[in-house]
């Protein structure tokens, strides 16, 4: 891995469900007005990035975030979709924990949805595709919270469950890189410009 490798992870802007803490996997929920402002605020941050490849989740909240941020999406990729929450779609963690004490997405997965091993397999497929292009210049991936955290963990060689330790807010950017050939998290969860005074 070249030390100048640069992979930008962009999490979509706020939706009603991300605001309320409801798990949003396959449900296609639009950005809120605040989410649209957050996404547009990323335009200045990404203006100097000249990506060789921009991939996005096919969910409208990711595609619209990319558009508002000034990115031209080369392809929507189902592998960049959010964790499939199955029976837990639309539910919050406190609600789920009333039935399953101590539940986390990272340790338990979701009945009717994806297990951590399945998410890890998807993340690895995405990163293999990234590896084919990142030598030519920056790659941008526009997606979701839990899945982007999984990508960050896998980039640095952790099991997907390592994503539990990588908090990621809405409409934030992170940059995956390398030092002396070793994959690193160059920047993580950079604040959205709308949150800075």
C-alpha positions as CSV (number, residue, x, y, z in Angstrom):
1,X,0.0,0.0,0.0
2,X,1.5,3.3,-1.1
3,X,1.8,6.0,1.6
4,X,-0.2,8.4,-0.5
5,X,-3.2,6.1,-0.7
6,X,-6.3,8.0,0.1
7,X,-9.8,6.5,0.6
8,X,-12.5,9.0,1.7
9,X,-15.5,7.6,3.6
10,X,-18.5,9.9,3.5
11,X,-21.5,9.1,5.7
12,X,-24.8,10.3,4.5
13,X,-26.5,13.3,6.1
14,X,-29.2,13.2,8.7
15,X,-32.5,11.4,8.2
16,X,-35.5,11.2,10.6
17,X,-34.4,7.8,11.6
18,X,-30.7,8.6,12.2
19,X,-31.9,11.6,14.3
20,X,-34.1,9.3,16.4
21,X,-31.6,6.5,16.6
22,X,-33.7,4.0,14.6
23,X,-31.7,1.4,12.7
24,X,-32.0,2.2,9.0
25,X,-30.7,-0.5,6.7
26,X,-32.8,-1.3,3.6
27,X,-35.5,1.3,4.3
28,X,-35.0,4.1,1.8
29,X,-35.5,7.3,3.9
30,X,-34.7,10.7,2.5
31,X,-32.5,13.3,4.1
32,X,-34.0,15.9,6.4
33,X,-33.6,19.6,5.7
34,X,-30.7,19.6,8.1
35,X,-29.3,16.5,6.4
36,X,-29.4,18.3,3.1
37,X,-27.5,21.3,4.6
38,X,-25.0,18.9,6.1
39,X,-24.4,17.2,2.8
40,X,-24.0,20.6,1.0
41,X,-21.5,21.7,3.6
42,X,-19.2,18.8,2.6
43,X,-18.8,20.4,-0.9
44,X,-16.1,22.8,0.3
45,X,-14.3,20.0,2.2
46,X,-14.2,17.7,-0.8
47,X,-13.5,20.4,-3.4
48,X,-9.8,19.6,-3.6
49,X,-10.3,15.9,-3.8
50,X,-9.9,14.7,-7.4
51,X,-11.3,11.1,-7.1
52,X,-10.5,8.4,-9.6
53,X,-13.5,6.5,-8.5
54,X,-16.7,7.5,-6.5
55,X,-18.9,4.6,-5.3
56,X,-22.1,5.1,-3.4
57,X,-24.7,2.9,-1.7
58,X,-27.8,2.8,-3.8
59,X,-30.0,4.2,-1.0
60,X,-31.3,7.7,-1.8
61,X,-29.8,9.2,1.3
62,X,-26.3,8.3,0.2
63,X,-26.8,9.2,-3.5
64,X,-28.3,12.6,-2.5
65,X,-25.5,13.3,-0.1
66,X,-23.0,12.6,-2.8
67,X,-24.8,15.0,-5.2
68,X,-25.2,17.8,-2.7
69,X,-21.5,17.4,-1.8
70,X,-20.5,17.9,-5.4
71,X,-19.5,14.4,-6.1
72,X,-20.2,12.6,-9.4
73,X,-21.1,9.0,-8.5
74,X,-19.5,6.5,-11.0
75,X,-21.5,3.6,-9.7
76,X,-24.0,2.6,-7.0
77,X,-22.9,-0.6,-5.3
78,X,-25.2,-2.8,-3.2
79,X,-22.2,-3.9,-1.2
80,X,-21.9,-0.4,0.2
81,X,-25.5,-0.6,1.6
82,X,-26.0,-0.4,5.3
83,X,-26.1,-3.4,7.6
84,X,-29.3,-5.4,7.0
85,X,-31.0,-5.1,10.3
86,X,-33.7,-7.6,9.5
87,X,-36.2,-7.8,12.4
88,X,-34.6,-4.8,14.0
89,X,-35.1,-2.4,11.1
90,X,-36.6,0.8,12.4
91,X,-35.9,-0.1,16.1
92,X,-33.6,1.7,18.5
93,X,-30.9,0.0,20.6
94,X,-32.7,0.7,23.9
95,X,-35.8,-0.9,22.5
96,X,-34.0,-4.0,21.3
97,X,-32.1,-4.3,24.7
98,X,-35.4,-4.6,26.5
99,X,-35.7,-8.0,24.7
100,X,-32.0,-8.9,24.4
101,X,-30.0,-7.4,27.3
102,X,-26.5,-6.2,26.2
103,X,-27.4,-6.4,22.5
104,X,-25.1,-4.7,20.0
105,X,-25.0,-5.0,16.3
106,X,-21.4,-6.0,16.5
107,X,-21.8,-8.9,18.9
108,X,-25.2,-10.2,18.1
109,X,-26.1,-9.3,14.5
110,X,-29.8,-9.3,13.6
111,X,-32.4,-12.0,13.3
112,X,-33.7,-12.0,9.8
113,X,-30.8,-9.8,8.8
114,X,-27.0,-9.9,8.6
115,X,-24.5,-11.4,11.0
116,X,-21.1,-9.7,11.5
117,X,-19.4,-12.3,9.3
118,X,-21.6,-11.5,6.4
119,X,-20.9,-7.7,6.8
120,X,-17.2,-8.5,7.0
121,X,-17.4,-10.4,3.7
122,X,-19.1,-7.4,2.0
123,X,-16.6,-5.0,3.5
124,X,-13.7,-7.1,2.2
125,X,-15.2,-7.1,-1.3
126,X,-15.5,-3.4,-1.3
127,X,-11.9,-3.0,-0.1
128,X,-10.6,-5.3,-2.8
129,X,-12.3,-3.1,-5.4
130,X,-10.8,0.0,-3.8
131,X,-7.3,-1.6,-3.8
132,X,-7.5,-2.0,-7.6
133,X,-7.9,1.8,-8.1
134,X,-6.4,3.6,-5.1
135,X,-3.0,3.5,-6.6
136,X,-4.3,5.9,-9.3
137,X,-5.6,8.5,-6.9
138,X,-8.3,9.1,-4.3
139,X,-11.3,6.8,-4.0
140,X,-14.5,8.1,-2.4
141,X,-17.1,5.8,-0.8
142,X,-20.5,7.3,0.1
143,X,-22.5,5.2,2.5
144,X,-23.8,4.6,6.0
145,X,-22.7,4.6,9.6
146,X,-22.3,1.0,10.7
147,X,-21.0,-0.2,7.3
148,X,-18.5,2.6,7.1
149,X,-17.3,1.7,10.6
150,X,-16.9,-1.9,9.4
151,X,-14.8,-0.7,6.4
152,X,-12.6,1.3,8.7
153,X,-12.0,-1.7,10.9
154,X,-11.2,-4.0,8.0
155,X,-8.9,-1.4,6.4
156,X,-6.6,-1.6,9.4
157,X,-6.8,-5.4,9.7
158,X,-9.3,-5.7,12.6
159,X,-12.3,-8.0,12.5
160,X,-15.5,-6.2,11.5
161,X,-16.4,-6.1,15.2
162,X,-13.6,-3.6,15.7
163,X,-16.0,-1.1,14.1
164,X,-17.7,-0.9,17.5
165,X,-14.9,1.4,18.6
166,X,-15.1,3.7,15.6
167,X,-17.9,6.2,16.3
168,X,-19.2,7.9,13.1
169,X,-21.6,10.8,13.0
170,X,-23.9,11.8,10.1
171,X,-22.5,13.8,7.2
172,X,-18.9,13.3,8.4
173,X,-15.8,12.3,6.4
174,X,-13.0,9.9,7.3
175,X,-9.8,9.2,5.4
176,X,-8.1,5.9,5.2
177,X,-4.5,6.0,4.3
178,X,-1.1,4.2,4.9
179,X,2.2,4.8,6.5
180,X,5.3,2.8,5.5
181,X,3.0,0.5,3.6
182,X,0.7,-0.2,6.6
183,X,-3.0,0.8,6.3
184,X,-4.0,3.5,8.8
185,X,-6.9,5.7,9.8
186,X,-5.5,9.0,8.7
187,X,-8.5,11.0,9.9
188,X,-11.7,9.7,11.5
189,X,-15.1,11.2,11.9
190,X,-14.1,14.7,10.9
191,X,-16.8,17.1,12.0
192,X,-19.3,18.4,9.5
193,X,-18.7,22.1,8.8
194,X,-22.3,22.9,10.0
195,X,-21.3,21.8,13.5
196,X,-18.4,24.2,13.8
197,X,-18.9,27.7,14.9
